[in-house]
Amino acid sequence: GAPAAAALEPVLSRGTPAQASEVETGSIRSLRKADEAVMPASGRTRRFLTVASAAHFVLNMGIVAQAGFLGAVHTALIEQAGGGAAESLMLVAAGLGDVLGNLLAGWWMDRWPCHRLFAASAFVSAANLAVMPHLTGVWSMALASFLLMQGSGIGDCSFGALIWVARECGVNNDGMYTGMKNLGTCLGMVLIMVLALCTTTPRDYRVLAYAWSALCAVAGVWIASLPSPTAPKEAAAARAAPGAPSAIAWRETLVVCLGGALSAAVVGVFIIAFTLPATWIGTHASQRLLLALACVNLVGQFVVSPVMDKFPPAVVHVALLLISALGCALVCAAFLDASGRPSPTLMWSGYMLIGSALLTNFSVLFSFMSSLVNLSGARSSILGLGAATNPLIGAAAATIPLPAVMWAGCALLLVASAGVVVVLAVYGPAWLQKDKKEF
C-alpha cells in the first residue's frame, strides 16, 4: 500500500550501488572544484594573510615609525651632533638612508626572498637604536640618522610585498590589509610621542631608544619566521617582449613615477608637520601637539582601513588629500594672527585635520597604484623613493623664513596632487591599455 511505498522510496531513490558511487564521486568532484576556486595556487589561505599582516603591522611599528625620533627627541639629537649647524647634515644623511633603503629593497625584492631583507633591516635598526643615545659628534650622529631612516625606506617598499601576499592568498581587494599595515606606523608614532613625553629629558632618551630597539628585534624575528611571497614576473616579462606589451609596461612605469611624486607630496608635508613645530612653539608644546597629531593619525587610519572595502581607492585618495589641504590652509592662517604669534586654535585645528587624513594617503596610494598596474619590487621602490625624499623636503622647508608661505605652498601641492589622482583614475586605465591586442 501507500505506507509501504513511502517506506521504500528512500531506498529506491538511492539507485544501484554503481549509481550511488557515481553520484558520490560527482559530489566529491564538485566540492574539490569549489575548494580549488577558493584556494589560490600558492596553497596559502586568508589565515596566513592575517598572520602576515600582523607581522607587517609590527614591522611598520618598529622600522618605519622610528622616523618619529627625528621629531620626538629632535633637540637631544641636535645637541649630540654638536649644535644647530649639524641639523642640515643629519637631515641629508637621513634622506640618503631613506633613498638607499628604497633602492636596495626594490632591487632585492624582485630577486631574493624579501622577508629576509626586512628582518635584516629590523636587526640593524635595533642595534643602531641601542647605541644611539651614547654617540657624540656630527659624523656619528649623521650615520645614526642614516641607519634610522634606512628602516623607513625599506619598510615603505614592504607595502608591495604585503600586496603580493594578498594576491597569493586569493585576495585582490588589498586596501584593508595595507591600511592595517600602515596602522602599525601610526600606532608606533603615538607610542614614541607618549614615551618621549613620559620618559625623556631634553638630553636623555635612553628608555625610548632601548624600548624601540627591543621592538625592532621582535619584528625582525617574526618577519624572518614567515615564508616570503614570490615576486610577480609579469612586468619584467612584458618589458622584455617586443611591440605593444613593452609599450604598455613602460606606460605603467610612468604611471608609477607619478605615484612616486604623489608619495613625495604626502609624506613630505607630513614630515614638515612632524619635525618643525619645535622651532615655532618650543619643544614641550610641540611634543603635546605632535602627540595629538599622532593619535588622530591612528584613529584616521583605523577608520579608513575598513572603508577601503566599500569605495574605490581613487575616491578615498582624493577625499583624504583635500581634507589634508584644508588642514594646511588652517595652519597657514595660524601664522597670520595679528598678535604676531601662531594662533593655537587655528594651529591645533589644522594639525587635527592633517593628522586625520594625510599619512593615511600612503597606504591608499599603494592600493590605488595596484588597481592600475602590476606592482613589482622595482615599482614599489619607485613609490617608496618618493616618500624617501621627505627628510630632504623637510630640510628645504626649514630654510623658508615665513611659515605661512610654506604652509600655503603645502596646501596648493596637496590640491594639485588630488587633481593628478582624478586624471589617473579617469584616463589612466584606457591609456595604459591603448595598444593592447590579443596575442
C-alpha positions, 0 to 999 in steps of 0.5 A, a space after each residue: 500500500 501507500 505506507 509501504 511505498 513511502 517506506 521504500 522510496 528512500 531506498 529506491 531513490 538511492 539507485 544501484 550501488 554503481 549509481 550511488 558511487 557515481 553520484 558520490 564521486 560527482 559530489 566529491 568532484 564538485 566540492 574539490 572544484 569549489 575548494 580549488 576556486 577558493 584556494 589560490 595556487 600558492 596553497 596559502 589561505 586568508 589565515 596566513 594573510 592575517 598572520 602576515 599582516 600582523 607581522 607587517 603591522 609590527 614591522 611598520 611599528 618598529 622600522 618605519 615609525 622610528 622616523 618619529 625620533 627625528 621629531 620626538 627627541 629632535 633637540 637631544 639629537 641636535 645637541 649630540 651632533 654638536 649644535 644647530 649647524 649639524 641639523 642640515 647634515 643629519 637631515 641629508 644623511 637621513 634622506 640618503 638612508 631613506 633613498 638607499 633603503 628604497 633602492 636596495 629593497 626594490 632591487 632585492 625584492 624582485 630577486 631574493 626572498 624579501 622577508 629576509 631583507 626586512 628582518 635584516 633591516 629590523 636587526 640593524 635598526 635595533 642595534 643602531 637604536 641601542 647605541 644611539 643615545 651614547 654617540 657624540 659628534 656630527 659624523 656619528 650622529 649623521 650615520 645614526 640618522 642614516 641607519 634610522 631612516 634606512 628602516 623607513 625606506 625599506 619598510 615603505 617598499 614592504 607595502 608591495 610585498 604585503 600586496 603580493 601576499 594578498 594576491 597569493 592568498 586569493 585576495 585582490 581587494 588589498 586596501 584593508 590589509 595595507 591600511 592595517 599595515 600602515 596602522 602599525 606606523 601610526 600606532 608606533 608614532 603615538 607610542 614614541 610621542 607618549 614615551 618621549 613625553 613620559 620618559 625623556 629629558 631634553 638630553 636623555 632618551 635612553 628608555 625610548 631608544 632601548 624600548 624601540 630597539 627591543 621592538 625592532 628585534 621582535 619584528 625582525 624575528 617574526 618577519 624572518 619566521 614567515 615564508 616570503 611571497 614570490 615576486 610577480 614576473 609579469 612586468 619584467 616579462 612584458 618589458 622584455 617582449 617586443 611591440 605593444 606589451 613593452 609599450 604598455 609596461 613602460 606606460 605603467 612605469 610612468 604611471 608609477 613615477 607619478 605615484 612616486 611624486 604623489 608619495 613625495 607630496 604626502 609624506 613630505 608635508 607630513 614630515 614638515 608637520 612632524 619635525 618643525 613645530 619645535 622651532 615655532 612653539 618650543 619643544 614641550 608644546 610641540 611634543 603635546 601637539 605632535 602627540 595629538 597629531 599622532 593619535 588622530 593619525 591612528 584613529 584616521 587610519 583605523 577608520 579608513 582601513 575598513 572603508 577601503 572595502 566599500 569605495 574605490 581607492 581613487 575616491 578615498 585618495 582624493 577625499 583624504 588629500 583635500 581634507 589634508 589641504 584644508 588642514 594646511 590652509 588652517 595652519 597657514 592662517 595660524 601664522 597670520 594672527 595679528 598678535 604676531 604669534 601662531 594662533 593655537 586654535 587655528 594651529 591645533 585645528 589644522 594639525 587635527 585635520 592633517 593628522 586625520 587624513 594625510 599619512 593615511 594617503 600612503 597606504 591608499 596610494 599603494 592600493 590605488 597604484 595596484 588597481 592600475 598596474 602590476 606592482 613589482 619590487 622595482 615599482 614599489 621602490 619607485 613609490 617608496 623613493 618618493 616618500 624617501 625624499 621627505 627628510 630632504 623636503 623637510 630640510 628645504 622647508 626649514 630654510 623658508 623664513 615665513 611659515 605661512 608661505 610654506 604652509 600655503 605652498 603645502 596646501 596648493 601641492 596637496 590640491 594639485 596632487 588630488 587633481 593628478 589622482 582624478 586624471 589617473 583614475 579617469 584616463 589612466 586605465 584606457 591609456 595604459 591599455 591603448 595598444 593592447 591586442 590579443 596575442 
